[in-house]
């Protein structure tokens, strides 16, 4: 008994996507020789979906956006957000 399996062609890779991934630079460059600290937060799934979609539209990473927002907030205010 022999079975025939239909082989389909692979989807052609889009070179512009590969180029973007390979040449992308973070918005906030990490300092060399400094091990970054990991930050974990819990957010509502609906908020996460909005955040992810926003970053996709802007072609940025979530981590880059959050680093930029945290730095901006800290630089603009010397006091914590909760003390306002």
Residue pairs with C-beta under 8 A, 6 or more apart in sequence:
20 59
24 61
26 61
26 63
26 64
26 67
27 60
27 64
27 65
27 67
27 68
28 64
28 67
28 68
28 71
30 36
39 66
43 51
51 62
51 65
52 62
54 65
55 61
55 62
55 65
58 65
73 81
77 84
